[in-house]
Amino acid sequence: MKTLASRLLQARTKKGLSQEQLARLVGVSQSTIGNLEAGIRLTSRNITAIAEALDVDPRWLADGKGTMSATNNDAGSVVALDVPYRPVTIADPNDPEWVEVRKVQLKLAAGISGFSIDHDADDGQSLPFRRGWVEKNGFAPSKLVAIKVKGESMEPSLYDGDTVVINTADIKPKDGEVFAVNYEGEAVVKRMVRDLGQWYLASDNADRKYARKACQDKTCIIIGKVVHKQSDRI
């Protein structure tokens, strides 16, 4: 059965709009649309505006009733919204059932295992998660941070501009898992690979220019394990 999130994605894709373009039309942030499509945070306040921007029936978008099109193809008239749609639960950031993970940029130094947050570069946004998901995975909310992926080295697993959540409490390398790493003072997201007793940083992009690099000494310091991704790519 389709959800609001899947219907929104279907309508946006059919309209040929990116999340950012739709957000501008509606007057909300891109993360609001991203959260809706991820099923993380749902809000009823903008359903009508989103439906109008996508030219779909608000009833269909809200709960799947009626047809997708906002117009009656036979009469060419707008379908009247005579049946109220079901309100969608709003996630209150102050609700103890939700955990907010802030999107930040990290300040690193070569050879130094710690990190700080560059508040000037912080976009001030956050990703909401159900506390049950956080507790189920054994995460400490204070140890979770979100950063943007840079570059094409991890395609097709991760694309430039994707957002990943890092568990900074998990710094033990695991073969085949993805980690954020302080590599010579730069924050990189790579897959850890164990080969002949040595750890390497590997890229998922098969292009030869993204050759794996040895992870050793203080040139390669693990920041934390990637535990979630948010992407516009399907």
Helices and strands as residue ranges (DSSP letters): H 4-15, H 19-26, H 30-38, H 47-54, H 58-63, E 98-102, E 106-107, E 116-117, E 126-130, H 131-136, G 141-143, E 144-148, E 163-167, E 178-183, E 186-195, E 198-202, E 213-214, G 217-219, E 220-230
